[in-house]
Amino acid sequence: MITLRENETIEYIARRHWIGIVVQATTTAILFLAPLLIIPIEPFIERFLPKSTPGAVLFFSLLYWMILLLFFYIELLNYWLDMWIITNQRIIDVEHQALFHRQVSEFSTARVQDITVEVEGVFASLLGYGDVSIQTAGEQSFSIKRVANPELVKNAIMHLARTREGI
């Protein structure tokens, strides 16, 4: 849980663009259909299996679907829980590495030295997503990949950094 400091307000929350989860959902849906191609030929497959394994194709299909949905659920959680929380005092980078592994980094907006926005490709340009990298005074770099509205994120951070500097 992230606790805000005294007089600290959330200015912007940046997340990855929705296209990433749509691609993952489409891939999952296509992979979900694979066992449906095998079930019609189940009697032919079961001829080669021992007689003591009735319904083996159905069992492994169900197991495959459960594992596939588990991986999609983990990706969905990763998509939803990875974010940059931009406050009037600092930027908090919440990165989920795995299901039970979270990394939280933070730095003051006053330490921002350079912000780079990179939009690569036709789809990124049309859909409005890209990568934002921040270089801080401590030589450390923070980045968020495939963020929605990268220019808006950059402008929000630059505005807060200038406000903190008194410019």
Backbone as ProteinMPNN parsed JSONL, in Angstrom:
{"seq_chain_A": "MITLRENETIEYIARRHWIGIVVQATTTAILFLAPLLIIPIEPFIERFLPKSTPGAVLFFSLLYWMILLLFFYIELLNYWLDMWIITNQRIIDVEHQALFHRQVSEFSTARVQDITVEVEGVFASLLGYGDVSIQTAGEQSFSIKRVANPELVKNAIMHLARTREGI", "coords_chain_A": {"N_chain_A": [[0.84, -1.177, 0.0], [0.495, 2.212, -0.761], [1.388, 5.129, 0.811], [0.423, 8.43, 1.043], [2.213, 11.474, 1.5], [2.14, 14.264, 3.81], [0.207, 16.958, 2.645], [0.399, 16.04, 0.05], [-0.757, 15.319, -3.166], [-2.406, 13.277, -5.593], [-1.651, 13.648, -8.914], [-1.671, 12.49, -11.444], [-2.212, 9.297, -12.897], [-0.464, 6.935, -14.552], [-0.803, 4.373, -16.862], [-0.174, 1.31, -18.673], [-0.971, 1.143, -22.179], [-4.189, 0.161, -23.436], [-4.026, -1.538, -25.625], [-2.125, -3.513, -25.272], [-3.254, -5.427, -23.499], [-5.404, -6.197, -25.019], [-4.208, -7.475, -27.187], [-3.082, -9.601, -25.787], [-5.435, -10.85, -24.852], [-6.621, -11.594, -27.273], [-4.73, -13.405, -28.259], [-4.933, -15.347, -26.24], [-7.599, -16.14, -26.655], [-7.421, -17.309, -29.195], [-5.627, -19.411, -28.667], [-7.241, -20.735, -26.884], [-9.089, -21.957, -28.476], [-7.773, -24.08, -29.647], [-7.894, -26.789, -28.419], [-10.514, -27.394, -29.167], [-10.328, -28.124, -31.765], [-9.227, -30.583, -31.555], [-10.996, -32.182, -30.125], [-13.122, -33.178, -31.854], [-11.775, -35.28, -33.159], [-11.355, -37.033, -31.163], [-12.261, -39.785, -30.664], [-10.626, -41.176, -32.499], [-8.056, -40.61, -31.521], [-8.197, -41.774, -28.976], [-8.156, -44.434, -29.597], [-5.517, -45.137, -29.702], [-4.679, -44.897, -27.128], [-4.31, -46.394, -23.84], [-6.917, -48.651, -22.726], [-7.782, -48.045, -20.193], [-7.968, -45.333, -19.874], [-10.321, -43.529, -20.309], [-11.748, -40.59, -21.697], [-9.455, -39.038, -21.69], [-8.553, -37.075, -23.474], [-10.429, -35.05, -23.094], [-9.941, -34.485, -20.392], [-7.243, -33.523, -20.471], [-7.66, -31.356, -22.149], [-9.292, -29.706, -20.566], [-7.494, -29.226, -18.47], [-5.496, -27.855, -19.889], [-6.987, -25.55, -20.636], [-7.493, -24.437, -18.113], [-4.879, -23.78, -17.232], [-4.135, -21.993, -19.256], [-6.03, -19.923, -18.844], [-5.222, -19.152, -16.293], [-2.653, -18.063, -16.804], [-3.461, -15.916, -18.422], [-4.955, -14.469, -16.562], [-2.933, -13.715, -14.763], [-1.44, -12.028, -16.456], [-3.382, -10.066, -16.875], [-3.657, -9.042, -14.276], [-1.047, -8.043, -13.969], [-1.11, -6.068, -15.957], [-3.072, -4.349, -14.902], [-2.061, -3.629, -12.384], [0.498, -2.551, -12.721], [1.888, 0.611, -12.711], [2.456, 4.177, -12.885], [2.435, 6.481, -10.417], [1.866, 9.744, -10.239], [2.527, 12.354, -8.258], [2.199, 15.566, -6.601], [4.661, 15.843, -5.444], [6.348, 13.668, -5.879], [7.28, 10.809, -7.937], [5.96, 7.667, -8.235], [6.821, 4.459, -8.974], [5.284, 1.559, -9.663], [5.814, -1.711, -10.085], [4.955, -4.852, -11.105], [6.519, -7.824, -10.966], [6.041, -10.549, -10.908], [3.454, -12.859, -9.912], [3.453, -12.726, -7.072], [5.376, -10.801, -6.555], [6.39, -7.648, -6.167], [7.71, -4.514, -7.081], [8.497, -1.394, -5.854], [9.373, 1.82, -6.638], [10.507, 5.114, -6.002], [10.849, 8.624, -6.625], [11.775, 12.019, -6.23], [10.092, 14.724, -7.809], [11.647, 16.899, -8.178], [14.136, 15.932, -8.764], [14.163, 15.21, -11.387], [15.798, 15.107, -14.421], [15.856, 14.635, -17.18], [13.496, 13.816, -19.678], [12.39, 11.36, -21.842], [10.46, 10.628, -24.624], [9.305, 8.025, -26.551], [7.873, 7.009, -29.458], [7.129, 4.424, -31.408], [6.487, 3.244, -34.588], [3.594, 2.649, -36.715], [1.131, 1.792, -35.56], [1.492, 2.55, -32.876], [1.637, 5.302, -33.177], [-0.894, 5.894, -34.274], [-2.657, 4.889, -32.297], [-1.794, 6.161, -30.048], [0.284, 5.562, -28.052], [3.322, 4.904, -26.226], [6.788, 4.78, -25.13], [8.044, 6.034, -22.071], [10.804, 7.506, -20.634], [12.671, 8.413, -17.796], [15.315, 10.295, -16.649], [17.091, 10.707, -13.722], [18.55, 12.931, -11.218], [20.255, 11.392, -9.746], [21.555, 9.691, -11.496], [19.999, 7.555, -12.135], [17.679, 5.639, -14.039], [14.307, 5.605, -14.983], [11.572, 3.896, -16.419], [8.587, 3.486, -18.334], [6.837, 1.247, -20.245], [4.987, 1.215, -23.295], [2.983, 3.144, -22.593], [-0.12, 4.845, -22.251], [-0.921, 7.845, -23.935], [1.771, 9.242, -24.004], [2.964, 11.784, -24.32], [1.327, 13.43, -22.804], [1.849, 12.407, -20.263], [4.582, 13.048, -20.042], [4.422, 15.873, -20.172], [2.929, 16.403, -17.844], [4.701, 15.549, -15.847], [6.909, 17.226, -16.345], [5.74, 19.72, -15.852], [5.199, 19.493, -13.105], [7.812, 19.169, -12.156], [8.957, 21.627, -12.821], [7.347, 23.294, -11.292], [8.082, 22.492, -8.726], [10.687, 23.374, -8.73], [10.291, 26.016, -8.753], [10.045, 27.52, -11.042]], "CA_chain_A": [[0.0, 0.0, 0.0], [1.266, 3.433, -0.882], [0.875, 6.173, 1.68], [0.777, 9.775, 0.614], [2.77, 12.35, 2.527], [1.322, 15.422, 4.159], [0.017, 17.918, 1.553], [0.698, 15.416, -1.24], [-1.956, 14.942, -3.913], [-2.165, 12.541, -6.83], [-1.918, 14.481, -10.082], [-1.892, 11.674, -12.636], [-1.836, 7.885, -12.81], [-0.142, 6.459, -15.903], [-0.824, 2.916, -17.037], [0.101, 0.865, -20.033], [-2.073, 1.307, -23.113], [-5.091, -0.984, -23.487], [-3.741, -2.427, -26.749], [-1.346, -4.651, -24.775], [-4.129, -6.465, -22.939], [-6.238, -6.683, -26.115], [-3.377, -8.452, -27.91], [-2.989, -10.791, -24.923], [-6.75, -11.5, -24.845], [-6.805, -12.214, -28.588], [-3.858, -14.587, -28.283], [-5.54, -16.334, -25.35], [-8.803, -16.66, -27.309], [-7.001, -18.211, -30.283], [-5.099, -20.618, -28.032], [-8.365, -21.399, -26.226], [-9.803, -22.738, -29.491], [-6.953, -25.211, -30.1], [-8.445, -28.103, -28.061], [-11.768, -27.65, -29.867], [-9.981, -28.792, -33.013], [-8.821, -31.956, -31.228], [-12.127, -32.944, -29.575], [-13.828, -33.994, -32.861], [-11.029, -36.491, -33.516], [-11.076, -37.734, -29.904], [-12.347, -41.257, -30.771], [-9.459, -41.684, -33.222], [-6.904, -40.51, -30.615], [-8.349, -42.709, -27.858], [-7.839, -45.783, -30.07], [-4.098, -45.39, -29.448], [-4.438, -44.811, -25.681], [-4.768, -47.598, -23.136], [-8.365, -48.709, -22.472], [-8.081, -47.559, -18.843], [-7.923, -43.865, -19.842], [-11.398, -42.891, -21.055], [-11.874, -39.156, -21.47], [-8.132, -38.417, -21.492], [-8.472, -35.856, -24.278], [-11.237, -34.043, -22.405], [-9.219, -34.105, -19.171], [-6.105, -32.667, -20.807], [-8.201, -30.103, -22.692], [-9.703, -28.892, -19.412], [-6.262, -28.816, -17.792], [-4.9, -26.847, -20.771], [-7.786, -24.325, -20.512], [-7.273, -23.852, -16.781], [-3.538, -23.179, -17.224], [-4.2, -20.846, -20.16], [-6.758, -18.845, -18.156], [-4.375, -18.697, -15.19], [-1.649, -17.16, -17.364], [-4.13, -14.684, -18.84], [-5.301, -13.749, -15.339], [-1.692, -13.112, -14.27], [-1.159, -10.897, -17.35], [-4.384, -9.034, -16.601], [-3.243, -8.412, -13.017], [0.155, -7.265, -14.285], [-1.545, -4.877, -16.695], [-3.837, -3.452, -14.046], [-1.331, -3.195, -11.194], [1.689, -1.772, -13.089], [1.495, 2.004, -12.93], [3.209, 5.3, -12.341], [1.582, 7.421, -9.688], [2.541, 11.038, -10.276], [1.955, 13.268, -7.266], [2.795, 16.9, -6.68], [5.973, 15.822, -4.811], [7.198, 12.55, -6.304], [6.759, 9.84, -8.892], [6.038, 6.33, -7.662], [6.793, 3.441, -10.021], [4.853, 0.275, -9.121], [6.087, -2.706, -11.119], [4.74, -6.231, -10.688], [7.42, -8.715, -11.684], [5.369, -11.845, -10.96], [2.199, -12.837, -9.161], [3.688, -12.306, -5.692], [6.614, -10.033, -6.499], [6.138, -6.262, -6.54], [8.814, -3.594, -6.842], [8.028, -0.01, -5.804], [10.453, 2.805, -6.61], [9.987, 6.481, -6.006], [11.844, 9.689, -6.659], [11.208, 13.358, -6.161], [9.968, 15.394, -9.106], [12.728, 17.887, -8.268], [15.345, 15.253, -9.25], [14.012, 14.888, -12.801], [16.745, 15.82, -15.266], [15.547, 14.487, -18.596], [12.388, 12.914, -19.994], [12.4, 10.96, -23.234], [9.265, 9.946, -25.106], [9.602, 7.303, -27.789], [6.706, 6.41, -30.095], [7.659, 3.678, -32.544], [5.589, 2.507, -35.464], [2.32, 3.202, -37.163], [0.088, 1.529, -34.568], [1.751, 3.385, -31.701], [1.278, 6.672, -33.529], [-2.342, 5.992, -34.447], [-3.372, 4.609, -31.053], [-1.335, 7.088, -29.02], [1.032, 4.999, -26.933], [4.764, 4.907, -26.413], [7.623, 4.566, -23.952], [8.513, 7.245, -21.401], [11.972, 7.255, -19.782], [13.06, 9.567, -16.994], [16.664, 10.276, -16.076], [17.087, 11.516, -12.502], [19.83, 13.522, -10.82], [21.087, 10.33, -9.181], [22.033, 8.838, -12.578], [19.132, 6.398, -12.267], [16.699, 5.791, -15.103], [13.024, 4.945, -14.781], [10.827, 3.895, -17.668], [7.333, 2.744, -18.427], [6.687, 0.832, -21.638], [3.668, 1.223, -23.915], [2.063, 3.931, -21.78], [-1.1, 5.624, -23.001], [-0.685, 9.295, -23.965], [3.096, 9.512, -23.441], [3.238, 13.229, -24.287], [0.591, 13.954, -21.65], [2.612, 11.991, -19.082], [5.789, 13.874, -20.028], [4.06, 17.256, -19.833], [2.528, 16.445, -16.437], [5.911, 15.443, -15.027], [7.691, 18.456, -16.533], [5.037, 20.801, -15.147], [5.424, 19.31, -11.667], [9.233, 19.411, -11.878], [9.152, 23.076, -12.868], [6.653, 23.862, -10.133], [8.914, 22.219, -7.542], [11.893, 24.207, -8.807], [9.899, 27.417, -8.609], [10.172, 28.205, -12.324]], "C_chain_A": [[0.885, 1.24, 0.0], [0.595, 4.522, -0.058], [1.35, 7.524, 1.175], [1.298, 10.58, 1.797], [1.8, 13.484, 2.819], [1.353, 16.428, 3.007], [0.37, 17.353, 0.179], [-0.616, 14.988, -1.895], [-1.561, 14.203, -5.181], [-2.586, 13.42, -7.994], [-2.294, 13.645, -11.307], [-1.486, 10.242, -12.335], [-1.66, 7.388, -14.242], [-0.109, 4.94, -15.902], [-0.435, 2.582, -18.465], [-1.161, 1.023, -20.886], [-2.906, 0.022, -23.177], [-4.761, -1.96, -24.618], [-2.958, -3.667, -26.302], [-2.219, -5.771, -24.258], [-5.063, -7.011, -24.016], [-5.478, -7.728, -26.934], [-3.28, -9.743, -27.101], [-4.313, -11.552, -24.906], [-7.019, -12.202, -26.173], [-5.961, -13.479, -28.713], [-4.445, -15.703, -27.426], [-6.769, -16.953, -26.003], [-8.454, -17.634, -28.431], [-6.464, -19.525, -29.705], [-6.191, -21.419, -27.331], [-9.103, -22.32, -27.195], [-9.053, -23.99, -29.922], [-7.52, -26.569, -29.683], [-9.766, -28.416, -28.767], [-11.535, -28.297, -31.223], [-9.632, -30.255, -32.783], [-10.018, -32.802, -30.789], [-12.901, -33.718, -30.641], [-13.082, -35.268, -33.272], [-10.663, -37.309, -32.277], [-11.207, -39.252, -30.03], [-11.143, -41.869, -31.49], [-8.229, -41.679, -32.319], [-6.987, -41.558, -29.521], [-8.129, -44.162, -28.289], [-6.395, -46.157, -29.753], [-3.735, -45.301, -27.967], [-4.878, -46.105, -25.02], [-6.261, -47.51, -22.815], [-8.737, -48.14, -21.101], [-8.07, -46.026, -18.752], [-9.058, -43.237, -20.659], [-11.466, -41.396, -20.71], [-10.551, -38.438, -21.272], [-8.015, -37.11, -22.259], [-9.249, -34.735, -23.599], [-10.532, -33.557, -21.132], [-8.065, -33.153, -19.482], [-6.531, -31.349, -21.449], [-8.611, -29.172, -21.563], [-8.493, -28.371, -18.635], [-5.572, -27.7, -18.577], [-5.647, -25.521, -20.63], [-7.577, -23.638, -19.162], [-5.921, -23.148, -16.711], [-3.515, -21.933, -18.095], [-4.903, -19.667, -19.496], [-5.979, -18.305, -16.961], [-3.317, -17.722, -15.699], [-2.271, -15.849, -17.835], [-4.499, -13.83, -17.628], [-4.066, -13.051, -14.757], [-1.314, -11.912, -15.134], [-2.12, -9.744, -17.115], [-4.058, -8.298, -15.302], [-2.015, -7.543, -13.223], [-0.206, -5.968, -14.99], [-2.204, -3.87, -15.759], [-3.004, -2.871, -12.898], [-0.027, -2.46, -11.492], [1.258, -0.338, -13.374], [2.558, 2.959, -12.429], [2.204, 6.2, -11.67], [2.375, 8.723, -9.596], [1.815, 11.957, -9.307], [2.627, 14.632, -7.419], [4.191, 16.948, -6.058], [6.916, 14.752, -5.372], [6.498, 11.708, -7.369], [7.008, 8.46, -8.295], [5.839, 5.326, -8.787], [6.457, 2.103, -9.371], [4.947, -0.738, -10.25], [5.872, -4.097, -10.54], [5.579, -7.138, -11.575], [6.774, -10.081, -11.906], [4.133, -11.749, -10.077], [2.387, -12.326, -7.732], [4.994, -11.539, -5.537], [6.355, -8.634, -7.053], [7.344, -5.421, -6.185], [8.263, -2.174, -6.915], [9.245, 0.898, -5.678], [9.813, 4.18, -6.606], [11.142, 7.463, -6.074], [11.111, 11.015, -6.704], [11.128, 13.964, -7.564], [11.066, 16.444, -9.277], [14.014, 17.265, -8.813], [15.276, 14.902, -10.732], [14.96, 15.753, -13.622], [16.332, 15.792, -16.729], [14.397, 13.505, -18.752], [12.436, 12.639, -21.486], [11.11, 10.219, -23.55], [9.611, 9.31, -26.442], [8.332, 6.615, -28.277], [7.2, 5.745, -31.37], [6.546, 2.998, -33.315], [4.267, 3.2, -35.735], [1.234, 3.014, -36.114], [0.265, 2.398, -33.336], [1.361, 4.832, -31.978], [-0.228, 6.847, -33.635], [-3.104, 5.825, -33.143], [-2.908, 5.465, -29.886], [-0.695, 6.431, -27.812], [2.515, 4.99, -27.265], [5.475, 4.659, -25.1], [8.06, 5.917, -23.396], [9.653, 6.845, -20.482], [12.341, 8.54, -19.073], [14.453, 9.331, -16.448], [16.632, 11.209, -14.863], [18.485, 12.033, -12.201], [20.772, 12.474, -10.258], [21.551, 9.328, -10.21], [21.168, 7.598, -12.769], [18.085, 6.674, -13.335], [15.449, 4.998, -14.76], [12.287, 4.976, -16.108], [9.542, 3.107, -17.519], [7.099, 2.49, -19.909], [5.221, 0.863, -22.049], [2.629, 1.95, -23.066], [1.116, 4.7, -22.697], [-0.774, 7.112, -22.86], [0.685, 9.681, -23.391], [3.435, 11.001, -23.367], [2.539, 13.879, -23.103], [1.315, 13.62, -20.349], [3.86, 12.855, -18.946], [5.469, 15.301, -19.603], [3.643, 17.392, -18.375], [3.747, 16.407, -15.524], [6.747, 16.718, -15.135], [7.057, 19.637, -15.807], [5.279, 20.708, -13.643], [6.875, 19.581, -11.299], [9.523, 20.9, -11.887], [8.502, 23.776, -11.676], [7.477, 23.676, -8.868], [10.172, 23.072, -7.539], [11.572, 25.682, -8.635], [10.01, 28.209, -9.887], [8.784, 28.615, -12.795]], "O_chain_A": [[1.903, 1.29, 0.69], [-0.595, 4.798, -0.206], [2.537, 7.725, 0.916], [0.876, 10.388, 2.938], [0.775, 13.636, 2.155], [2.419, 16.712, 2.459], [0.615, 18.115, -0.756], [-1.471, 14.374, -1.257], [-0.513, 14.47, -5.768], [-3.726, 13.88, -8.059], [-3.136, 14.05, -12.108], [-0.526, 10.003, -11.603], [-2.596, 7.421, -15.041], [0.528, 4.312, -15.056], [-0.376, 3.448, -19.338], [-2.277, 1.035, -20.367], [-2.377, -1.074, -22.992], [-5.186, -3.114, -24.564], [-3.108, -4.742, -26.883], [-1.963, -6.942, -24.542], [-5.475, -8.168, -23.94], [-6.046, -8.747, -27.327], [-3.382, -10.839, -27.651], [-4.31, -12.782, -24.943], [-7.587, -13.294, -26.19], [-6.431, -14.5, -29.215], [-4.456, -16.865, -27.832], [-6.965, -18.165, -25.918], [-9.113, -18.661, -28.596], [-6.799, -20.608, -30.184], [-6.084, -22.638, -27.197], [-9.671, -23.334, -26.79], [-9.657, -24.884, -30.515], [-7.621, -27.45, -30.537], [-10.103, -29.587, -28.946], [-12.429, -28.942, -31.771], [-9.727, -31.073, -33.697], [-10.055, -34.004, -31.05], [-13.316, -34.843, -30.364], [-13.714, -36.237, -33.693], [-9.78, -38.166, -32.326], [-10.33, -39.964, -29.541], [-10.692, -42.957, -31.131], [-7.443, -42.626, -32.339], [-5.979, -42.169, -29.167], [-7.936, -45.033, -27.44], [-6.076, -47.33, -29.559], [-2.601, -45.599, -27.592], [-5.713, -46.832, -25.558], [-6.8, -46.416, -22.652], [-9.896, -47.79, -20.876], [-8.155, -45.48, -17.651], [-8.793, -42.492, -21.602], [-11.262, -41.005, -19.56], [-10.529, -37.33, -20.735], [-7.444, -36.142, -21.755], [-8.779, -33.599, -23.537], [-10.529, -32.362, -20.835], [-7.92, -32.11, -18.844], [-5.841, -30.339, -21.31], [-8.311, -27.979, -21.6], [-8.473, -27.221, -18.197], [-5.117, -26.716, -17.994], [-5.014, -24.471, -20.516], [-7.496, -22.412, -19.084], [-5.829, -22.038, -16.186], [-2.932, -20.919, -17.709], [-4.425, -18.536, -19.576], [-6.07, -17.117, -16.652], [-3.104, -16.67, -15.097], [-1.674, -14.786, -17.667], [-4.37, -12.606, -17.666], [-4.159, -11.91, -14.306], [-0.909, -10.878, -14.602], [-1.722, -8.58, -17.152], [-4.17, -7.073, -15.234], [-1.95, -6.427, -12.707], [0.322, -4.903, -14.667], [-1.919, -2.674, -15.824], [-3.23, -1.732, -12.489], [0.512, -1.801, -10.603], [0.364, -0.103, -14.188], [3.44, 2.591, -11.653], [1.232, 6.632, -12.289], [3.422, 8.783, -8.952], [0.648, 12.295, -9.502], [3.507, 14.817, -8.26], [4.851, 17.984, -6.13], [8.135, 14.915, -5.342], [5.312, 11.871, -7.653], [8.128, 8.132, -7.902], [4.815, 5.339, -9.471], [7.262, 1.568, -8.608], [4.24, -0.631, -11.253], [6.542, -4.477, -9.58], [5.37, -7.208, -12.786], [6.94, -10.692, -12.961], [3.811, -10.68, -9.559], [1.554, -11.566, -7.238], [5.644, -11.622, -4.495], [6.13, -8.459, -8.25], [7.935, -5.587, -5.118], [7.641, -1.79, -7.905], [10.04, 0.772, -4.748], [8.721, 4.378, -7.137], [12.257, 7.174, -5.641], [9.971, 11.105, -7.162], [12.004, 13.733, -8.398], [11.379, 16.835, -10.402], [14.895, 17.988, -9.278], [16.232, 14.352, -11.279], [14.93, 16.98, -13.531], [16.441, 16.795, -17.433], [14.327, 12.493, -18.054], [12.511, 13.563, -22.296], [10.717, 9.299, -22.833], [10.139, 9.962, -27.343], [7.783, 5.749, -27.597], [7.637, 6.42, -32.301], [5.75, 2.255, -32.74], [3.888, 4.177, -35.089], [0.497, 3.95, -35.805], [-0.712, 2.929, -32.807], [0.814, 5.508, -31.106], [-0.778, 7.832, -33.144], [-4.083, 6.531, -32.899], [-3.56, 5.493, -28.842], [-1.079, 6.705, -26.675], [2.909, 5.059, -28.429], [4.846, 4.366, -24.084], [8.403, 6.829, -24.148], [9.499, 5.954, -19.647], [12.328, 9.619, -19.665], [14.732, 8.288, -15.856], [16.201, 12.357, -14.966], [19.466, 11.637, -12.83], [21.988, 12.664, -10.296], [21.912, 8.208, -9.847], [21.559, 6.681, -13.49], [17.656, 7.814, -13.511], [15.528, 3.858, -14.302], [12.362, 5.961, -16.842], [9.429, 2.197, -16.698], [7.157, 3.41, -20.724], [4.332, 0.574, -21.249], [1.53, 1.44, -22.845], [1.501, 5.145, -23.778], [-0.396, 7.571, -21.783], [0.745, 10.383, -22.381], [4.124, 11.43, -22.441], [3.093, 14.777, -22.468], [1.387, 14.449, -19.442], [4.163, 13.341, -17.857], [6.168, 15.873, -18.766], [3.967, 18.391, -17.733], [3.818, 17.147, -14.542], [7.236, 17.23, -14.127], [7.759, 20.457, -15.217], [5.531, 21.717, -12.985], [7.148, 20.159, -10.247], [10.268, 21.386, -11.036], [9.05, 24.733, -11.129], [7.567, 24.58, -8.036], [10.669, 23.453, -6.479], [12.463, 26.498, -8.401], [10.066, 29.438, -9.848], [8.646, 29.213, -13.863]]}, "name": "protein", "num_of_chains": 1, "seq": "MITLRENETIEYIARRHWIGIVVQATTTAILFLAPLLIIPIEPFIERFLPKSTPGAVLFFSLLYWMILLLFFYIELLNYWLDMWIITNQRIIDVEHQALFHRQVSEFSTARVQDITVEVEGVFASLLGYGDVSIQTAGEQSFSIKRVANPELVKNAIMHLARTREGI"}
